[in-house]
Structure formats: structure tokens, C-alpha cells
Amino acid sequence: MGRFLNSFDTIIVLVLFFPCFNAQLSPTFYDTTCPNAVTTIRTSIRQAISRERRMAASLIRLHFHDCFVQGCDASILLDDTANFQGEKTAFPNVRSARGYEVIDAAKSAVEGICPGVVSCADILTLAARDASVAVGGPSWNVRLGRRDSTTASFSRANSDLPAPFHDLNVINALFENKNLNERDMVALSGAHTLGQSQCQNFRTRIYSNGTDIDAGFASTRRRQCPQNGGDENLAPLDLVTPNSFDNNYYKNLMQRKGLLHSDQVLFNGGSADSIVSEYSRNQQTFYSDFANAMVKMSEIELLLGQNGIIRRVCGAIN
């Protein structure tokens, strides 16, 4: 399709695509076929986070990494086999993506009451919402009806996800490819109010002696991240309240205390500065924008209707 459409073409596109796309998603999708699905999933997710609070960040990240690679289709959950290479071993996921067993447990609980009805893609989407709420973050309505893929893409997992070393223009382009704008990107980056990152992802930044990093912050982070070795040593993405969902992430950026290069570029004299500043002052605006952006992200490139399958086990094709 060309870059520009005349008004008649635009009307045709809207009529043919948007209503039928939206009509197949609904918050009440399982009300008849599995009325206790949503509460069963919520209970399972809350139990997992009560055991390990860090899991909230891991589940939100798992959903993000799923949706950015061929859409929100649970492709990230598929295990490698002798004849199949999935996304789990792609660079952004290997030895860092977590929470697979939590999704498996929620799936098992739902299969126990409604076999073959609820997709892994919907479970992962609900898990991200429930994880946010469990640690004090915003809630949002999740429209359901996604179906699971029978494929995954190792190559797209390596190419479509933002990396810790990316500059602002690259990050914006990756989000624009998913029809998410800069405000969506900055809001979704606020998920880094939770969780931890590995030394190998921020070593260059803390040893750079750059003007975009607070010297005291860099010194503190070096204690657990040597110049050689310790690649998987962890540090909190939000040094103030690493296990609570709030807007301290943005306050940290304004003090040049973003852990990752890809965090600090959001506030470094560029186009995103004003959004970071706004979120640092107004947590409710951040919460509202985060919730809206999560809804948009959760509806990227979905398999609906008769497309895809309902996996019986999330890590394998039926």
C-alpha cells in the first residue's frame, strides 16, 4: 500500500479491516465457554508474585517480548525441538527472559476447569495486567480472543526488539514499526520501574565516564559489575523502589541515573525529554498512558477467529 491514500481508499480500509478486527476481541470472550478463566489466571499470577515479587517485571517483559515478535501470539513460549528453533534462545531472551513456568502453571489451572478453551496468548496478556496490579501499578481492560501461533521467529526476536545499547531514533523506529508512537514508547519504558538487568547490559555505560551518567550512581553500580566477568550480575533498573510500580524511573532519568543506555536516551536533550519530565511530575498521567499503551501493544498482529490454535501446553504445538 502506498504511503498516501485518497479519502475513498481510506474509507474502504476502515470498513473492511477495523470493525471485523475489533469485533473478534472482547473482555467477555470467555464468559460462556470458561466463566472462571480470568479469576483463575489472576489467582495463579498473584500467587507467583507473592512468592517472588520480581516476577511481576518478568511477566510484563515476557508479554512485551511476545507481542513485538510476530504479534501477541504466545510464540515466545514455544520450546525448541530437533526440528524447530523458537524465540527462547534469541539474544534478547536467552538466560534473561523469565516467567515461563508461571504461565505454564496458569495454563494448567485453566485447563483443569476448561480444557482446550483459553489460549496461551490471552493468558500471557492477562498475566501482564495482573502483574502490574499486584505491585501497585495500573489496571486496564483486556480484550480477549487471541489464538496461539504454530510458529515462532528466532530472526525477528533478534531484529524487532529494542536492545540496551540502542539510541532514541532506533528505539522510536522499532516502536513505530508496531504502530506505537513516541509517547507510547516512553510510557511502556516505564515498566523499568520494576525488575533488574544484567551487568553485561550496562557495563559500557557505567564505565564510560560520560556526561549522561551521574558519577556517584556509576560508582555504586560498578561494585557489582566489574569490567571483566560477572556478566549476569544483577542490578535494579529503578534504584529507589525496584519492587514497586511508580514513576521513580522517570525521576531517576532526570538525575542521569538510568541504568541502561536505552533508558537514559529518553532524557538526554532529545524529543522524549518533555514526556519524561511530565511523567516524573504526574504519576497518574503515567499510569493512564501506560495502561493505554499496554492495550495497544497487546493487540499487535493478532491471530483471531479460525487462525492459529489453542495450545494444550504453552511450550508445544498440539
C-alpha positions as CSV (number, residue, x, y, z in Angstrom):
1,M,0.0,0.0,0.0
2,G,1.4,3.4,-0.9
3,R,2.2,6.0,1.7
4,F,-0.7,8.2,0.8
5,L,-4.4,7.1,0.4
6,N,-7.2,9.2,-1.1
7,S,-10.3,9.6,1.0
8,F,-12.2,6.8,-0.8
9,D,-9.4,4.3,-0.2
10,T,-9.2,5.3,3.5
11,I,-12.9,4.6,3.9
12,I,-12.6,1.2,2.3
13,V,-9.7,0.3,4.6
14,L,-11.6,1.4,7.7
15,V,-14.7,-0.5,6.7
16,L,-13.0,-3.7,5.6
17,F,-10.5,-4.1,8.4
18,F,-11.1,-2.3,11.6
19,P,-14.6,-3.4,12.5
20,C,-14.0,-7.1,11.8
21,F,-10.7,-7.0,13.6
22,N,-12.2,-5.4,16.8
23,A,-15.4,-7.5,16.8
24,Q,-13.5,-10.7,17.5
25,L,-12.0,-9.3,20.7
26,S,-14.0,-8.8,23.8
27,P,-13.4,-8.6,27.6
28,T,-16.3,-11.1,27.9
29,F,-14.9,-13.6,25.3
30,Y,-14.8,-16.5,27.8
31,D,-17.8,-15.6,29.9
32,T,-19.8,-18.5,28.4
33,T,-17.1,-21.0,27.5
34,C,-15.0,-20.6,30.6
35,P,-16.6,-18.2,33.0
36,N,-13.9,-18.6,35.7
37,A,-10.9,-18.2,33.4
38,V,-10.0,-14.6,34.3
39,T,-10.2,-15.1,38.0
40,T,-8.3,-18.4,37.9
41,I,-5.5,-16.8,35.9
42,R,-5.4,-13.8,38.3
43,T,-5.2,-16.1,41.4
44,S,-2.3,-18.1,39.8
45,I,-0.4,-14.9,38.9
46,R,-0.8,-13.3,42.3
47,Q,0.5,-16.5,44.0
48,A,3.6,-16.5,41.8
49,I,4.3,-12.8,42.5
50,S,3.7,-13.3,46.3
51,R,6.4,-15.9,46.2
52,E,8.8,-13.7,44.2
53,R,8.0,-10.0,43.7
54,R,10.5,-9.6,40.9
55,M,8.2,-12.0,38.8
56,A,5.9,-9.0,38.1
57,A,8.6,-7.4,36.0
58,S,9.4,-10.6,34.3
59,L,5.8,-11.3,33.2
60,I,5.4,-7.8,31.8
61,R,8.6,-8.1,29.9
62,L,7.6,-11.6,28.6
63,H,4.4,-10.2,27.2
64,F,6.3,-7.3,25.6
65,H,8.8,-9.6,24.0
66,D,6.0,-11.8,22.7
67,C,4.0,-9.0,21.1
68,F,7.0,-7.4,19.4
69,V,7.8,-10.6,17.5
70,Q,5.1,-11.6,15.0
71,G,2.4,-10.3,17.3
72,C,0.8,-11.3,20.6
73,D,0.5,-15.0,19.8
74,A,2.5,-16.7,22.6
75,S,5.2,-17.6,20.1
76,I,7.8,-16.7,22.8
77,L,6.6,-19.6,24.9
78,L,7.4,-22.4,22.3
79,D,10.3,-24.6,23.2
80,D,13.0,-25.6,20.7
81,T,12.8,-29.1,19.3
82,A,15.1,-31.0,17.0
83,N,13.2,-29.6,14.0
84,F,12.2,-26.2,15.3
85,Q,14.0,-23.1,16.6
86,G,11.9,-20.8,18.7
87,E,12.5,-17.4,20.3
88,K,13.7,-18.5,23.7
89,T,17.3,-18.7,22.6
90,A,17.3,-15.4,20.7
91,F,19.8,-12.9,22.1
92,P,17.1,-10.7,23.9
93,N,15.6,-13.7,25.6
94,V,18.4,-16.3,26.3
95,R,19.3,-16.5,30.0
96,S,17.2,-13.4,30.7
97,A,13.5,-13.9,29.8
98,R,11.7,-15.4,32.8
99,G,8.3,-16.5,33.9
100,Y,7.6,-19.3,31.5
101,E,6.8,-21.7,34.4
102,V,4.3,-19.1,35.8
103,I,2.4,-19.0,32.5
104,D,2.5,-22.8,32.4
105,A,1.0,-23.0,35.9
106,A,-1.8,-20.6,35.0
107,K,-2.4,-22.6,31.8
108,S,-2.6,-25.8,33.8
109,A,-5.1,-24.3,36.2
110,V,-7.3,-23.1,33.4
111,E,-7.0,-26.4,31.5
112,G,-8.2,-28.1,34.7
113,I,-11.6,-26.3,34.5
114,C,-12.0,-25.7,30.8
115,P,-9.8,-27.9,28.6
116,G,-8.8,-26.5,25.2
117,V,-10.6,-23.2,25.5
118,V,-8.3,-20.4,26.7
119,S,-5.2,-19.5,24.6
120,C,-1.7,-19.1,26.0
121,A,-1.6,-15.7,24.2
122,D,-4.6,-14.5,26.3
123,I,-3.1,-15.9,29.5
124,L,0.2,-14.0,28.9
125,T,-1.8,-10.8,28.2
126,L,-3.8,-11.1,31.3
127,A,-0.7,-12.0,33.3
128,A,0.9,-8.7,32.4
129,R,-2.1,-6.8,33.6
130,D,-2.4,-8.8,36.8
131,A,1.3,-8.4,37.4
132,S,1.1,-4.6,37.2
133,V,-1.8,-4.5,39.7
134,A,-0.1,-6.9,42.1
135,V,2.8,-4.5,42.6
136,G,0.7,-1.3,42.8
137,G,0.6,-0.4,39.1
138,P,-2.4,0.5,36.9
139,S,-5.1,-1.9,35.7
140,W,-6.7,-1.9,32.3
141,N,-9.4,-3.8,30.4
142,V,-8.0,-6.7,28.4
143,R,-10.0,-7.7,25.4
144,L,-9.7,-11.4,24.8
145,G,-9.9,-13.8,21.9
146,R,-6.3,-14.2,20.8
147,R,-5.2,-17.5,19.5
148,D,-1.8,-19.2,19.6
149,S,0.7,-19.5,16.9
150,T,2.1,-22.6,15.4
151,T,5.3,-20.8,14.5
152,A,8.0,-18.6,16.1
153,S,10.7,-16.4,14.7
154,F,14.3,-16.5,16.1
155,S,15.4,-14.0,13.5
156,R,12.6,-11.5,14.3
157,A,13.3,-11.8,18.0
158,N,16.8,-10.7,17.3
159,S,15.8,-7.8,15.0
160,D,12.5,-6.4,16.2
161,L,13.1,-5.9,20.0
162,P,14.9,-2.9,21.4
163,A,18.4,-3.5,22.8
164,P,20.0,-1.9,25.9
165,F,22.6,-0.1,23.7
166,H,20.1,1.4,21.2
167,D,19.8,5.2,20.7
168,L,16.5,7.0,20.8
169,N,16.0,7.1,17.0
170,V,16.4,3.3,16.7
171,I,14.0,2.7,19.6
172,N,11.4,5.0,18.1
173,A,11.7,3.3,14.8
174,L,11.2,-0.1,16.3
175,F,8.1,1.1,18.1
176,E,6.8,2.9,15.1
177,N,7.0,-0.4,13.2
178,K,4.4,-1.7,15.6
179,N,2.2,1.4,15.3
180,L,3.3,2.7,18.7
181,N,4.2,6.3,18.9
182,E,6.9,8.0,21.0
183,R,4.6,8.7,23.9
184,D,3.6,5.0,23.9
185,M,7.3,4.1,23.9
186,V,8.2,6.3,26.8
187,A,5.2,5.1,28.8
188,L,6.0,1.4,28.1
189,S,9.6,2.0,29.0
190,G,8.3,2.9,32.5
191,A,7.9,-0.8,33.1
192,H,11.6,-0.4,34.0
193,T,10.3,0.9,37.3
194,L,10.4,-2.8,38.1
195,G,13.0,-5.6,37.7
196,Q,16.7,-6.0,37.2
197,S,19.2,-6.1,34.4
198,Q,22.4,-8.0,33.9
199,C,25.8,-6.4,34.2
200,Q,26.6,-7.1,30.5
201,N,23.7,-4.8,29.5
202,F,25.0,-1.7,31.4
203,R,28.8,-2.2,31.8
204,T,29.8,0.1,28.9
205,R,27.5,2.8,30.3
206,I,28.8,2.8,33.9
207,Y,32.5,2.7,32.8
208,S,32.1,5.4,30.1
209,N,32.7,8.5,32.3
210,G,30.2,10.1,30.1
211,T,28.3,13.3,30.8
212,D,25.0,11.5,30.6
213,I,25.5,9.5,33.8
214,D,25.8,10.6,37.4
215,A,29.3,9.8,38.7
216,G,28.1,8.6,42.1
217,F,25.5,6.3,40.5
218,A,28.1,4.9,38.2
219,S,30.5,4.2,41.1
220,T,27.7,2.4,43.0
221,R,26.8,0.2,40.1
222,R,30.5,-0.7,39.4
223,R,30.7,-2.5,42.8
224,Q,28.6,-5.4,41.4
225,C,29.6,-5.1,37.8
226,P,33.4,-5.4,37.2
227,Q,35.0,-4.5,33.9
228,N,35.7,-8.2,33.3
229,G,33.5,-11.1,34.4
230,G,30.2,-11.0,36.3
231,D,28.2,-10.7,33.1
232,E,25.0,-11.9,34.7
233,N,25.3,-10.0,38.0
234,L,22.1,-8.1,38.6
235,A,21.3,-4.5,39.4
236,P,17.8,-2.9,39.8
237,L,16.5,-0.8,36.9
238,D,15.0,1.6,39.5
239,L,17.4,2.1,42.3
240,V,14.8,3.8,44.6
241,T,11.8,1.4,44.6
242,P,12.8,-1.6,42.5
243,N,9.8,-3.7,43.5
244,S,7.0,-1.2,43.3
245,F,5.3,0.2,40.3
246,D,5.6,4.0,40.4
247,N,7.1,6.9,38.5
248,N,10.6,7.0,40.1
249,Y,12.0,5.6,36.9
250,Y,11.5,8.9,35.2
251,K,12.8,10.9,38.2
252,N,16.0,8.7,38.0
253,L,16.4,9.6,34.3
254,M,16.2,13.3,35.1
255,Q,19.1,12.8,37.6
256,R,21.1,10.9,35.0
257,K,20.6,7.7,36.9
258,G,19.1,5.5,34.2
259,L,20.8,2.1,34.3
260,L,20.7,1.2,30.6
261,H,21.8,3.4,27.8
262,S,18.4,2.8,26.2
263,D,16.8,4.2,29.4
264,Q,18.9,7.4,29.6
265,V,18.4,8.3,26.0
266,L,14.8,9.1,26.8
267,F,16.1,12.1,28.8
268,N,19.2,13.4,27.1
269,G,18.3,16.5,25.2
270,G,16.1,14.7,22.7
271,S,12.4,14.6,21.6
272,A,11.3,12.4,24.6
273,D,12.6,14.8,27.3
274,S,9.3,16.6,27.8
275,I,7.4,13.3,28.2
276,V,9.8,12.0,30.8
277,S,9.5,15.3,32.7
278,E,5.7,15.1,32.6
279,Y,5.6,11.6,33.9
280,S,8.1,12.5,36.7
281,R,5.7,15.1,37.9
282,N,2.4,13.3,37.4
283,Q,2.2,9.6,38.3
284,Q,-1.4,9.4,37.3
285,T,-0.7,10.6,33.8
286,F,2.0,8.0,33.5
287,Y,-0.4,5.3,34.8
288,S,-3.1,6.3,32.4
289,D,-0.7,6.4,29.4
290,F,0.9,3.1,30.4
291,A,-2.4,1.4,30.6
292,N,-3.4,2.7,27.2
293,A,-0.1,1.8,25.6
294,M,-0.3,-1.7,27.0
295,V,-3.7,-2.2,25.4
296,K,-2.4,-1.0,22.1
297,M,0.6,-3.3,22.3
298,S,-1.5,-6.3,23.4
299,E,-3.4,-6.1,20.1
300,I,-0.5,-6.2,17.7
301,E,-0.8,-8.6,14.8
302,L,-3.3,-11.0,16.4
303,L,-4.4,-14.4,15.3
304,L,-8.2,-14.4,15.6
305,G,-11.2,-16.5,14.6
306,Q,-10.1,-19.6,12.9
307,N,-6.5,-18.5,12.6
308,G,-4.0,-20.2,14.9
309,I,-4.8,-22.8,17.5
310,I,-5.5,-23.2,21.2
311,R,-2.4,-24.9,22.6
312,R,-2.9,-27.5,25.2
313,V,0.6,-26.9,26.6
314,C,2.1,-23.5,26.0
315,G,5.5,-24.7,25.2
316,A,4.5,-27.1,22.4
317,I,2.3,-27.2,19.3
318,N,-0.6,-29.6,19.7
